[in-house]
Amino acid sequence: MTALTRIDPGPRLSEASVHGDRIYCSGMIPEDTSQDITGQVKQALAEIDALLAKGGSDKTRILSAVIWLADIADFTAMNAVWDFWVVPGHTPARATVQAKMNDPKMKIEIMVVAAC
């Protein structure tokens, strides 16, 4: 049986689950929702970096990403931060959609799956 490890488990969800050679991360959100889209994207990506490190991975091993934007008009600004963050030649499969967030000040949420 393949081992299953939960990273930072809580009563409702774990920040990530590691199973086999994959890490499945929960949606990462910004802590400071007073920032603009650029600041919020940077925060979410920093959370992803930290969580992947806890699971023995890094952004070069991301297989897929799903990005939810509160306003699709922020797509270009989000991509500017994303493009600086990703490593050329290691870009994952990705989807980006507009969605209503549970906190009206939150502009982005990002969920990734990566190889360990």
N, C-alpha and C positions, 0 to 999 in steps of 0.2 A: 504494500500500500504506500502511495506517495505521501510524504509529509505535508502537513498544512500548518502554516504559521500565520498568526494574525498580529498585525502591527498596530499598536495603540488601540486595543479594543475598548469599546465603550458599551453602554447599555443599549444603544440603538444601532451602532455600526462600528466597524473597524476602519482606521485610516487606510489600511491596505491589507491584502491577503496574499501570501506567497504560497503557491502550489506548484510543485515540480520546478520547472525552469521559468516560471512567469510570476510577475508581481502585478496584481490588480489594484489600482489605487482608486480610492473614493474621489468624488469631485472636490477639487481644491479651489478654495475661494479666498478673496482678500480679507485680511483682518481689519484693515482701515478702509472703510467704504466711503470716507470723505474724499478720497483721492479720485482723480480723473481716470479714464480708461487706461492710459499708459501706466499709471501707478498701480492700478488694480491688477493689470496683467502681470507686471513685474512681481508683485506679491504672490500671485497664484503660481507663477513659474518657480519662484524661490521655494515655495512649499513643496512643489513637485520634486525639485532637486533634493531637498532634505529627506523627503519620504522615500525616494528611490535609493538614496544612500543607505537608509535604515534597512532596506530590503536587499542590499548587495548589488544594486544596479546603478545606472546613470542615464542621462538623457540621450546618449548615443545608442541606447538599447531599447528605446521606446518603439513599440510595434504599431500602436494605434493611439489616436487621441480624438476625443470628442470635446468640442468647445461650444458652450452656450453663451450667447451674448444677449443682454437685456434689450439692446438696440442694434440691429444689423448695420446701422449707419456707423458704428464703431469698428466695422470690419477692417478698414484700411489701417486705422491706428493700432488695432490689436495685432495685425500682421506685421507692422513695423517692429514691434517688440518681439514677436514670435521669431521673425526672420533673423534678428540679432542673436536670439537665444539658441536656436537650433544649430547643430553642427552640420555644415555642408556635407552631403553624401550620407547623412544619417537621419534624414527626414522621415517621419512615420507616415503611415496612412492617416488621413485626418478628415473629420467632418466638422462643419461649423453651422450652427443654426441659431435663430433668434428664439428666445424663450422668456417667459415671465418668471422672474426670480422670486424666492420666498421673502427676500428683503429688498424693498424697492430702491435702496441705495446701492445694492450690489449690481455691478455691470457685467461680471463674467464668472463662469465656473468652468473648470477644465478637469477632465478625467482621462487617465492614461493607463495603458497596459504595456508592460515592458518585459523583456527577457532578463533573467538574472545572470 
